[in-house]
Amino acid sequence: MDETLGRFPLIVVDCWATWCGPCRMIAPIIEDLAEEKAGEIVFGKLNVDENRSLSMKYGITAIPTLLIFKEGEFVDQIIGAMPKKSLEKKLKGYAG
């Protein structure tokens, strides 16, 4: 994961699990944003059950959680599902 982080200016990692209802609710929003923001924001997914060490490294205690990386550095996390417009507004602050 570390080598990927340095290759793109803004990366959003969707931390999820198969049993998480809110994760399933936000998944289509993330997919839409990935298409709409292609070339501007790179989106990835991290199954917290299959990647416990990374979950611990970034202090993920609730899901869905979006990890925000800018220029290869971890800068923030967004916890919980939210409407698309709200998420777009939050991400816009990092893309500029």
MOBELTA-V430895 format. One record per residue. N is the residue number from 1. SS is DSSP state (@ for helix, = for strand, . for the rest). OMEGA is omega in whole degrees, 0 to 359 (NA if undefined). D_LAST is the distance of its C-alpha to the last C-alpha in Angstrom with 2 decimals. Layout:
n = [N,N]
ss = [SS,SS]
omega = [OMEGA,OMEGA]
d_last = [D_LAST,D_LAST]
This chain:
n = [1,2,3,4,5,6,7,8,9,10,11,12,13,14,15,16,17,18,19,20,21,22,23,24,25,26,27,28,29,30,31,32,33,34,35,36,37,38,39,40,41,42,43,44,45,46,47,48,49,50,51,52,53,54,55,56,57,58,59,60,61,62,63,64,65,66,67,68,69,70,71,72,73,74,75,76,77,78,79,80,81,82,83,84,85,86,87,88,89,90,91,92,93,94,95,96]
ss = [.,@,@,@,@,.,.,.,.,=,=,=,=,=,=,=,.,.,.,.,@,@,@,@,@,@,@,@,@,@,@,@,@,@,@,@,.,.,.,.,.,=,=,=,=,=,=,.,.,.,.,@,@,@,@,@,@,.,.,.,.,.,.,.,=,=,=,=,=,=,.,.,=,=,=,=,=,=,=,.,.,.,.,@,@,@,@,@,@,@,@,@,@,@,@,.]
omega = [183,180,178,185,182,185,185,183,181,180,176,180,179,179,190,172,184,183,187,179,178,177,178,179,184,183,179,178,179,179,178,181,178,178,184,185,179,183,180,180,175,180,175,180,179,176,186,179,181,183,184,182,177,177,179,181,183,174,181,180,178,177,2,172,174,175,182,177,178,182,176,182,175,183,184,170,177,185,175,177,178,178,183,183,179,180,177,181,179,183,180,179,179,185,184,NA]
d_last = [23.38,22.50,22.74,20.33,17.59,17.39,17.25,13.84,10.30,9.73,13.04,14.33,18.09,20.24,23.24,26.22,30.02,32.51,34.26,31.23,31.40,27.96,26.54,28.33,27.00,23.31,23.92,23.94,20.67,19.05,20.88,19.72,16.00,16.67,18.25,15.86,12.68,14.77,13.30,9.70,10.77,14.23,16.42,19.63,22.55,24.65,28.08,28.79,32.54,32.48,30.13,31.41,30.68,26.91,27.10,28.87,26.62,23.57,25.77,25.58,28.23,27.34,26.06,24.03,21.40,17.96,17.03,13.40,13.17,10.45,12.06,15.30,15.42,16.02,13.80,14.93,17.01,17.41,21.14,22.99,22.85,21.16,20.92,18.42,16.87,16.45,14.87,12.40,11.46,11.18,9.11,6.54,6.03,5.61,3.80,0.00]
